[in-house]
Amino acid sequence: MDKELLEILACPKCKGELSPDPLESRLCCRACGLAYRIDDGIPVLMLDEACSYE
């Protein structure tokens, strides 16, 4: 995932920082515990598509 893109993205729920998981298949928010999948390099930042990453 592009570092510049990560710097401007935020969690849609709590506006927390997003970081990629080890496989870079999703972005995780440590503040609220939600994870957002990445489809073909594009983060899907919709709350109804989010899941818990813990």
N, C-alpha and C positions, 0 to 999 in steps of 0.2 A: 504494500500500500504506500502510496506517495506521501512523504513526510509533510509536504506543504498542505496537502488535502487534509491530513489528520489534524493539523494545527487549527483549521477553521471549522471542522466538524464538531458538533456537540450533541449530547444525548437529547432527543426531543422531549423526554419526560422531565428531567431535572437540570438540563443544560450543563451536565458534568462532562469531563474529559473522556473521550473514547480512545481505547487502545486495542490493537489487534491481538487476537488470541495467538498461541504459538503456531498454529497451522495457517494463520491469516485467512480463515474461512468466515470469520465474523469479527465485529467490533464490540468490545465490552465496556460497559460503564461500571466502574467500581463504586461510584457513589450510590446508585440505586440497584445495582445487581442485574441489569438487563443486558442482553446481547442482541445484536442486529446482524443478520446474515449479509454476506457479500456475494452478489451474483455477477459473474463475469467481470470482476473488478469494480463493480458499482455497489456501494453500501445501500441497503434497503432500510431506511430510517423511519419506518412506520411503526407506531406503538402497537397496533394490532398484529404485527408480524414479529414483534420482539418475543424473546424467551428468556428465562432465567439462566444465567451462566454458572451459577454455583452448584 
